[in-house]
Amino acid sequence: MAKCVFCGKEESAVRGVHLMANDGTVNYFCSSKCRKNSLKLKRDKRKVKWTESYKLAREKRLKSEADRKAQEAEKPSKLAIEKTAKKNSSKKK
C-alpha cells in the first residue's frame, strides 16, 4: 500500500503515479487531481479541505482552542479576587 503525498489516501502501488525527485525521494500521487494541486498549482495540502492533512490540522487547532477556553474558564475572575481580598481584609480587623 502506497500513501499519496498530497491527500494521504492509501491505495495499491499499482495505481497512480510515482515521481522520482533528484534527491532520490519517491512521491506517490493517487490521482491527477493530487498531482496537479501539488506540482502545478503549488497548493499547500494543509489548506485544501479534502486532504487528510487539513483534517488533522483542523482537529489539532480545534482541540487547542478548546483547551485554551477550558483554561480561561478555570481562572478566577477579577471580581472574585477582589471579593475574597475584601473578605480577608475585613476578617483581620
N, C-alpha and C positions, 0 to 999 in steps of 0.2 A: 504494500500500500504506500503510495506516494502522497504527500501533503502539498497542496497548492501554496506557493509562497505568497500569493496575494489574498485569496479568500479564506484559506485554511481548510478547505474541503479535502477529505481523503478519498482517493479513488485508486483503482488499479494503475500500475505504472504503464500499462499498455496504452491507455487513453491519454489525451492531452499532448502537450509539447514540453520537451526538455531542452532548455537552453544552457549552453556552457559558457561561463564568463571567462575572461582572460586570466583571472586569478585561480581558476580551477573549480569554482563553485558551480553546482548544478542547480538551476532554477527550474522548477516544475510548475507549469500553468495548466489548470484543468480545462480551460476554455479560452477562446479568442477574446471573450469579454474581459477576463482577468489579465491576459497578456497585453491587450490594448490599454487598459486602465493603468497598468503598471509601467510599461515601457514607453508607449506612445504619448499618453496623456499625463504621465508622471504624477499620478494621484497618490495621496497618502492613504494606505489601507486602513488606518485608524479613523479616517474621516469619511469613509464610504460606508453607508448604513448597512449594506447587505453582507459585509465581511465579518468574519469571526473576531478579528482584532478590534473592530469597532464595538462589538457587543461586549467583549471583555473589558475594554477601556471604559465603556459607559457603566458597566456593572461596578467596576472599581471606583469610579467617580461618584456614583450614587451611594455606595457604601461609605465612602469617606465623608460625604455630605451628611449622611445620617449619623455617623459617629460624632461629627462636629456639632450637630444640632443637639445630640444627647448630652454632650459635654457642656454646652451652653445652658441646657435645662438644669443640670446639676449645680451650676454656680449659683450661689445665693444672690438675690437682687440687692441693690444699694439700699432700698427701703428696709429690707430685713436686717441688714447690717446696722443701719442707723438705729432701728428699734431696739436691737439687742444691746447696742452700746449705751443707749439711754437707760435701759433697764439695769444694766450693770453699774452705771454711774449712780443711779438712784439707790441701789442696794448698799453701796459703800457708805452713803451718808447716814 
